[in-house]
Amino acid sequence: MPPKKTTPDQAKLDRVVAEARKAAEERERGYREQALKLYPWVCGRCARVFDLKNLRELTVHHRDHNHDNNPPDGSNWELLCLYCHDEEHSRYLNADRYGREKPGARADGGGSHKPFADLASLLKKD
């Protein structure tokens, strides 16, 4: 007789997920509050200025993309608006996906045309 397939206890699974989300929110709240005390409320990319009315749109970006690296001096953080933060993560994911080179880039670093290659000899002609 084949072994009986067991399904995970849904309540236990829900508890684990809820606890993980709560821990992440608490951790985020801690470094976000620190960053908002350390830095002016300005997006580090587009220079949009924030106040209490729209402060929820200002996020903390981890420069090294490691959300567990939270030094108390804030050296791994920068404040970015929602839009610039999304753009930064898109660039990071694309660099990971396609490597540091742009897709389709030449391995030798560029074109073969050198418009000033013979400039010295042209200038010597008088």
MARLOKOL-183332 format. One record per atom (N, C-alpha, C): x negated, y negated, z. Coordinates in steps of 0.1 Angstrom, whole numbers, plus 2048, in hexadecimal, padded with zeros to 3 digits. Example, Ala and Ser with C-alpha at 12.3 -4.5 7.8 and 13.67 -1.06 7.14 Angstrom:
2
77C83984E/78582D84E/77C82184E/780816847/77780B847/77F80084F/
REM end
This chain:
126
7F880C800/800800800/7F77F4800/7F97EA7F7/7F17DE7F6/7F37D5803/7E87CD806/7EA7C5812/7F47BA810/7FB7B781B/8057AD81B/80079F819/80579780F/80178A80D/807781818/7FE77981E/804770828/803761823/80E75A826/80E74C822/80A74482E/80373882C/7FF730837/80B72A83E/80972984B/813723853/81571484F/820711849/822703844/8216F884F/8266FB85A/8256F2865/8176EF869/80F6FA86A/8016F886E/7F96F0863/7FC6F3856/7F66EC84B/7FA6DD84C/8066DA84E/80B6CC84F/8046C585B/8026CC866/7FB6C6871/7EC6C286E/7E66CC867/7D86C9864/7D66BD85A/7DF6BD850/7DF6B2847/7E26A484E/7EC6A4857/7EF69885E/7E4694867/7DD69D86E/7D2699876/7C669486E/7C469A862/7B969585A/7BC686855/7C8684851/7CC67784C/7CB66C858/7D0670864/7CF66786F/7C0664872/7B866E872/7A966B875/7A366286B/7A766485E/7A165B853/7A664D855/7B364B859/7B963E85B/7B2637866/7B063E871/7A963987D/79B63487A/79463D872/78663A86F/78662D866/78F62D85C/790622853/79361585A/79D616864/7A160A86B/795604873/78D60D878/781609880/777601878/77360686C/7695FF865/76F5F485D/77B5F485A/7825E9853/7825DD85C/7865DF869/7875D4873/7795CE875/76F5D7875/7615D2877/75D5CA86B/7605CE85F/75C5C7853/7635BA852/76F5B9855/7775AD855/7715A285F/76B5A7869/76459E873/75759986E/7505A2867/74259F862/742596856/74B59884D/74A592840/75658883E/75357E835/75E575832/76857C829/77557782A/78057E823/78057A815/77657F80E/77557B7FF/7705887F8/77658B7ED/7725977E5/7645957E0/75C59F7E2/74E59E7DE/74B59E7CF/7555A17C7/7545A27B9/75A5967B2/7675947B4/76F5897AD/77057C7B5/76B57C7C1/76B5707CA/77956B7CE/7835747CC/7915707D1/79056F7E0/7975647E5/7975617F3/7A45667F9/7A356C805/7AE57280C/7B156B819/7BE56C81D/7C256782A/7CB571830/7D156E83B/7D9578843/7E557D83A/7EA575831/7F6579829/7F2585820/7E658581A/7E358F810/7D6597814/7D3597821/7C759E825/7C85AD823/7D45B2822/7D55C1820/7D05C5812/7CE5BB809/7C95BE7FC/7BA5BE7FB/7B35BB806/7A55BB807/7A05C880D/7985CF806/7935DD80B/7855DD80E/7805E7815/7725E9818/76D5F380F/7635F0807/75C5F97FE/74F5FD804/74D60A803/740610808/7366107FC/72B6087FD/7226077F2/71C6147EE/71A61D7F7/71462A7F3/71F6357F0/72C6317F1/7376397EE/7396447F9/732643804/73364D80F/73C64681A/74864A81C/751644825/74E648834/744651836/740654843/73464C847/72E64483E/72263C841/72762E845/72862C851/72E61F856/725619861/71961485D/71060D866/71760186D/7155FF879/71B5F3880/7185E687B/70C5E5874/7095D886E/7105D5861/7185DF85C/71F5DD84F/7175DD843/70B5E2843/7025E2838/7075EB82C/7105F482F/7155FD824/7235F881F/7275ED824/7355E8820/7345DC818/73F5DA810/7425CD80A/7515CC808/7565C080A/7645BE809/7685BC7FA/7725C47F5/7765C27E7/7855C27E7/78B5BB7DE/7995BB7DC/79D5C97D6/7AA5CC7D7/7AF5D97D2/7AA5DB7C3/7AB5D17BB/7A85D37AD/7995D67AB/7905CE7B1/7825CF7AF/77E5DD7B6/7845E17C1/7815ED7C7/7845F97BE/7905F97B8/7936037AE/7896037A2/7865F879D/77C5F7792/76F5FD796/76A5FA7A2/75D5FF7A7/75D60E7A7/7686147AD/7696227AD/76A6297A0/771622797/772627789/764628782/75D61D784/74F61D77F/746628784/74862A791/740634798/744642793/751645792/75565278D/75165477E/752649776/74D64B768/73E64D767/737647770/72864976F/725658774/72D65D77D/72B66B781/72F674776/73A671770/740679766/73767A759/73266E755/72B66E749/71C66C74B/71766C757/709669759/70765A759/6FB65675C/6F764875D/6F8641750/6F5649745/6F6643737/704642733/70763972A/715638725/71664471B/72264971A/725654711/721650702/71A6586FC/7166556EE/70964D6ED/7036496F8/6F76406F7/6EC6486F2/6E36416EB/6D76486E5/6CD64B6F0/6C66576EF/6BD65B6F9/6B06526F9/6AD64C6ED/6A16446ED/6A36366F1/6AF6336F5/6B26266FB/6B761B6F2/6B961D6E5/6BE6136DD/6BC6156CE/6BE60A6C7/6BD60A6B8/6AE60B6B3/6AD60C6A6/6A060D6A0/69C60069A/6A55F7698/6A25EA691/69A5E169A/68F5DC695/6875D369D/6855C6695/68D5BC697/68E5B068E/6815A868F/6795A869A/66D5A069B/6615A869A/6615B4695/6565BD694/64A5B668D/64D5AF682/6425AA679/64159B67B/646595686/647587687/639581688/63058768F/622582690/61C580682/61D58A679/61758866C/61E57E664/62B57C665/63257265E/62E564662/62B56266F/627555675/619552670/61055C66E/60255966A/60155465C/60B557654/60B553646/60E544645/60453C640/60652E63E/605529630/
REM end
